[in-house]
Amino acid sequence: MRMCLCCREMKPKRELVRVVLNKEGEIRMDLTGKAPGRGAYLCRQAECVAKLQKTRALDRGFSRPVSDEIYQQLQKELMSGE
């Protein structure tokens, strides 16, 4: 069980999408769930994807500022995966 950063609901790991911050400081979606680095989990619900940037959830999850471009890229990838 993992917690979604936006809605804070506990869900099975397979129902969530992992976003990873690697050693180089790159943030990207980890579809395998096995990439090295700090992971944060998000569900694909439209409400969660919509409030991802508004609440700055990744900033909180990774304890560092995340650029708006990364938020927009992740939102686009999450919405296209449905």
N, C-alpha and C positions, 0 to 999 in steps of 0.2 A: 504494500500500500504506500502511495506517495501523495503529497498534498499539492494541489494546483496553486500556483502563486497568486492568481487573480481571485478565484472564488473561495479559496481556502478549504475546499472539499477534499476528503481523502478518497482516492480511487485506486483501483489496481494499476500497477505500473504500465501494463499494456494498453490501457485506455488513454494514457497521457503522452504528450510529446516532450522529449527531453531537449533542452537547450543547454549547450555546453560552453564554458569559458575555458579555453586551453592555455597552456603555458605561455604562448606567444601573445596572449591577450585578445585572440579572435573569438567572437561569439557567433555560433551557428547552430542550426538544428542538427540533432543527432538521431537519425531515424533508426539506427541499430541499437541504441541504448548502451553502447559499450565504448564510446570514444573516451579517451583520457581527459581529465579536467573536472572542474567544478560543474555540477549539473543542477538545473532547475527544471521543474516540470510544469507544463501547461496543458489544460484540456482544450479541445477544439470547439467548445460551445461558442456561439457567435458573441454572447455577452462578454465572455472572458477575453476573446480576441480583441473586441472593441475597447475594452477598458485596460488592455495591456499597457499602452503608452500613457494613458491618462493617469493611471496610478503609479507609473514608473516602477512597476513590479520587478523588472530585471535589475534595476539599480539596487533595490532592497535585497533581492536574492543573491546577487554577486558582490554586494557591499562595495560598489564602485559606480561611477557615472557611466551610463550607456547612451551612445549618441542616438539622435532621432532617426537617422538613416537606418540603423540596425533595427529599431522598433518597426519601422515601416516595411523593411525587408521581411522580417519575421511574420508580420501581419499578413503580408501578401502570400508568403509560403504556406502559412496555416490555413488561410481561406481557400487557396487553390487545392489543398489536399482533401477537401470534403467532397 
